[in-house]
Amino acid sequence: MSIPTNIFEPSLYEPVRRAVLEARHLPPWCYTTDAFYQREVESIFLKDWNFLGREDRLPNPGDYFTINFAGVPLFVIRNGAGELRAYANTCSHRGSKLLEDEGHCKSVIQCPYHAWAYDFDGALVATPGMERAEEFDPAELGLRGVKLETWDGFVFINFDPDSRSLSEYLGTLPEKLQSYNFTDMVTVRRKEYDLACNWKLFIENAMEEYHTATVHKASVGKQRLEYEEGNGEWDAAFLASDKSIAILPKELAEFPHIVSLDERTRGGTYFVHVKPSTMLGCTQDCMWWLEQHPIGPARTRLTVGACFPKSTVEQPNFDEVVQKYYHRWDKSIPEDNWISEVQQVGLTSPFSRTSRISHNEILVHKIANWVLDRVLDG
C-alpha cells in the first residue's frame, strides 16, 4: 500500500465516488493513518451531532458522567431544573480536570486543585484565594458549555456553536421511528468494549448483510436487508421478521410486542445508522444501540445499551427472560468486534488493497461517500 503525499486530493477517490455497483471501497489509508483520522475529528466529530446514550443515565439533579470524546474531556450533568448540561471538563483557573468517572455532586462542582466551584449551570460561584485580585470578574469565568439536545430520551452533543439544530440534523428519522415510543423506554443495561479498530470499520460492518452468514454463522445467522432513505443524516436497513431478533433464532420466549407499533414496524427490525458513528437496533419488543467514541485511527470505545418499555421491565419475570436478550447481544456483538479488529490488522499491511463493492454493501458505499464529502480538500 503506497500512501499518496496528499491523501485529501479528491481525484484519488474517483473510484469510490462511482455508482455503487461500479465503485470501490475506501483505500486502506483512510482507516490507518493519523492524518485522515485527525481530519475526521476536525470536519466530522467537532462539527456534527454525536450520540451519548440515554437521559435516564442521570436521573437526579447533580448526577453526572464524564467522557473523552474525540480527544475532548467533557462531563454531562443534570441541573437543578432537571435539564441536562454538557461542559468542557476543565477548570477556568488552571485547567485542572474537574470531575472523574461518574457520580453525584451534592451542591457544586468543585475543582480538586484550588477549590474553585461552579454551579450546575456552569456559573463560577466560589473563588477562594482571589480576594485581592484586581478587576477580577467571576461572571466571565464560567464553564465552557457544549451544545446538548435530546430526542425522545436520546442525548446528543455538538461542539460547533453555529451548527444546525438536532431536529434539522435528524430530519424525518423521529417521524419514521415514532411508533416505538422511545420516551416510554427504560435503559436496563450498558456494556463497554475497547476496540482495536477504526470507527468506520465497525459502523460499516453493523450496516451490511454481507458478513452475517459467515461471522454470525453460530449466532444470528444469515440476514437479508431492505434499504430505506429519508431526509436527514441517517440511513436505515429493514429486516423482515415476525418475531423479535433481539433473541437468538432458537430461543422461544420473548417479551410482548410494543403496542404502539405501526404496520411496518410490527413486521421486522430497523437498523438505523445515525451519522457519524451510532447504530440503533429497533425491534418489536425493545431497542438497543451501538455508540462509538473514536479514540484514534485504530482505537474505538464502544458502548452497547439496551432499552425496554416500562411495562415490560415491570413484569415479574423480567430479570429471568431478559437473560435471553443479553445472551444474544453478548454472543453476536463480540463477533462483530472480532472481525472489525481482524480487518484493521489486515489493512495495516503494506500489501493491503481494497476492491469492488458488493450489492450487499450498499450502505458501506453511502458511509464512505458521506465521510469524503466532509474531509476532502475543496
N, C-alpha and C positions, 0 to 999 in steps of 0.2 A: 504494500500500500504506500504510494507516494503522496505526500501531503502537499498541496499547492502552497505557494507563498501567501496568496490572499484567498483564504477559504470562504470569503464573503462575496466573491465575484459572481454575479448572477449567472453568467454563461456556464459556469461549472455544473449548474443544476438543471440544465435544459432537459436531460433525460428524466428527471424527477417531475418536471412540470408538464410532461405529456399527459394525454388522456390515460386513464387508469390502466387499461389493458395494453397500452403501449409503453407504460412508464417503468422506471427502475426505482429501487429503494434509495434512501439517502446513503451517501458514501460513508465508509466507516469512521472517518474523522469527525463526523457530526455527533458521534457517541463517545469518542475517546479523548478529544483534545480539550485542554483547559480554555483555549481561546474561544471555541464555539460555545462551550458552557457559559463562560462569562458574558458573552453577547446575549445568550438566552436570559440570564439573570437581569441584565440591563434592559432588554427590549420586551421581555415577557413577564417575568415574575415580579419585577418592580413597576410594571405598568398595568397588568391585568388583575382581575379578581381571583383571589386564592382561597380555597376551601379550608376551614379549620374545624370541622366536626359539627356537633350539635350544641344548642344553647343549654340543654339540661345538664351539661357537664358542670355548670356553675349555677346551682340553684339559689344561692343566698347572697345578699349584699356582702361584699368583702371577699367572696370566693374568687380565686384566680388560678390561672395556669400560665406557664412560661413556654416559649418555643424559640428556636433559632431558625428562622425561615429564610432560605437563600442567603445565609450569612448575616442576617439582621436579627439581633436579640430583641424579643418582644415579650410583653405579657398582656393577657386579656383578663379583665376584672369586671365584676358586676357592681354597679354603683348603688347608692342609697335609694335611688328611684327605681331600681330593678332593671336598669339598662346595662347592656354590655359596652365596654370601652376597651380599646386597644391602644397601647403606648409603647414607645421605644423603651427598652429595659435598661435605662442609663440615667444616673443622677445628673441634674443640671449643674452641680458644683464641680466635681472632679471626674465625672463619667463612670462612677462605680456601678456595677450591676445591682439593681435594687432587690429583685426577688429571685428565688430559686425554685425549681421544680413546680409544684402546685400546692395550694393550701388555702389558708384563710387569713385575711388581715382584719383585726378587730375594729380599728378606728381609722388608722392612717397607714400609708406606705412609707416606711422609714428606711433611709439609707443606712447600710451597715458600717459605713466609713465614718461620717461626721454627724450622723443623726438628723440630717435634713429630712423633712417629712412632707408628704403630699396627700391630698385627699383623693377620693376615688374618682373625682372628675379631673384630676391632673393638676390642680392648683397647689402651689407651694405654700404650706401653712405653718412651717416651723423652720427657723434657720439659726440654731444655737451657735454662738460664737461670732455672729455677724453684726452685733450691736454697734460697733464703732465704724463699720464700713460707710463711706460717704457715697451719696447718690445711689444707694442700693435699693432696688425695687423688686421685691419678691414676685410681684404680679407679672414681671417679664420673664420669669424663670420657671414656669410650669413645665410639666412633662410634655414631650413631643408626641402628639396624638397621631394615630394611623386610622384611616377611614375603615369603619366597620359597619356592615349592613347584614341583615338577615332575610331569609326567605323560608317561611314555614318551619322554623326551628333550625335551619341550616345557617351556619356562620361563615361569613366571607370577609376578608380584609383586602385593602388595596393601598399600596404605598404612594400612589400618584394622587395628589390632592385635586388635580384637574381631570381626573378620569370620569367617564360616564357612570351613571348610577348602576347598581347591581341589577335593577329591573330592566334597564336597557340592555345590559350585557347578556342577561338570560333570555331575553326576547319571549318567545312563545313556550318556553320549557315549563314554567309554572302551570300554564293552562293545560299543557299536554299531560302532566302528571297529577293534575288536581284531584282525581278520583282516589288516589292513595291516601288522602287526608293525613299528610305528614305531621300536621300540628297536633294530631291525637296520638302520635307515636312516642314511645319511651325508649331511650338508649339502655340496652341491657348488658352490653359488653364492648370494650375497646381492647385491641391487642396490637402491639407494635413489633415491627421487624426492622432490622438494619440490613439493607440490600447492597451487595457489591455490584451494582449495575447503574447505567444511565436511566434517568427518569423516563425517557421516551420509550425505551425498550419495554418497560413494564406496562405502560398505558397502551402501547401498540398491541402487545400480547393480549391485554384484557379486552380489546375491542375487535378481535378477529376470531373466526371459527376454524381457521386452517389447522391450528395446533391441537384442537381438542381431542381428536381421535388417537393421537399418539401420547401427548403429555398427560392427558386426563383419562387414558385408557382404563385405569384401575379405579377411577372415581366417577366423575360426572359423565364421561363418555363423549361420543361424537355429537356435535350440535350443528344446526342449520339456522342461520340468521337471516332476517329481512331487515334491510337498512332504510331508515326514515330520515327525512330532513325537515328543518323548520328554521324560523328566524331566531338568531341568537348564536352565542358562542358555545355550541354543543352539537354533538352527533348522537344518534340513537340506533341501536340494533334490537330487534324484537325476536324472541324465541317462543314459538308457539308450543304450548303445553297445557294440558287440562289440570295438572297438579303443580304444586309449588316445586320449583327446582332448588329451593334452599335446603332441601334434604337430598340425600343420595338416592339414585333411582330405585334401589331395592328396599328402601325404608318405606314402611306403610303408614305410620302415624304422622299426621300433620295438623297444624292448628287451623281453626276456622278461617275462611277467607274473609278479607276486608269487605264489609257490607256495602261500602260506597263505591266500589269499583264499577267502571262503565263496561260496555260490551267488549271493547278491545282489551282492556287490562284484565278482565276475567279469563281471557283465553291464553295468557302466557306471561312472559317476563320481559321487561325492558332493561337493557344495559345502556346506560347513558354516560357518555364522556362529557363532563363539564370541563371545558378547557381552562387552564392548560393541563392539569395533572390529576384529575379526580374522576373516579367511576362510581356511579350509583347503580346498584342492582335492585330493581323494584319488581317483586313477585306478588303472588296473590295473597300471601299472609304476612309478609314482612318486607323490610328493605335492609340492605347492607351497603357499606361504602368502602372504597379503597382510596385513601387520602395520602398523597405523596408530598413529601417535603424534600426538594433537591438539596443535596449537600456538596456535591462535586460532580465532575464528569462521569465518575464511576461509583458514586455512592448516593443512596437514597434512603430516607426514613419513610417506611410505610406504616400507616395506621389503618386497621380494619375495624370498622364499627358495625354494630347491628342494632336495629330498632324493630319493635313490635307494637301493635295497637295496645292502648292501656287496658282494654277489656281482656285481651289475650294474656297480658302479664299478670292480671289479677286472678286468672284461673288457678284452682288449687293444684293442678298437675303441671303448672308451667315449668318449674325447675327440672322436672323429670323429662318432659317432652323436648324442651329446648336443647337438651344434650345432643339430640339427633342433628339439629341445625349446626351446633358448634362442631360436631364431628365432620360434617360436610365441609365447612369452611377450613377447619384445621387439617383437612386432607388435601383439598384442591388448591388452596392458596399457597402452601409451601411448594406445590408442584410448579405453580407459576413463578414463584420466587426463584426456584432452582433453575428453570430453563432461561430466565432472564439473566441470571448470573453466568450460566454456561455461554449464552450468546455474547455477553460482554467480553469474556475471556477470548473467544474466537475473533472478535472484531479488533482486538489489540494486536493480532498477528501482523507482521509486515507483509504477509501474503494474503491478507483478507481482502475480500471484494464483495459487493452486493449485486444482486441480479434483478430479474424482472419481477413485477408484482403479480400475484395470483388474483383470480376473481374472488377468492376467499379472503382477500386482504384489502377490501375496498376502503375501510376507514383508516388503515395504516397509511394509505396514499393521501387521504384527507388531512391526517395529523401532520404528515411531513410537509405538505404544502402550506398548512396554517403556520407552522414554525418558520418556514422560509419566508413567508410574507412579512414576518416581523424582524428577522435577523439579517437579511441580506443587504448589502450596500445599495443605496438608492431607493 
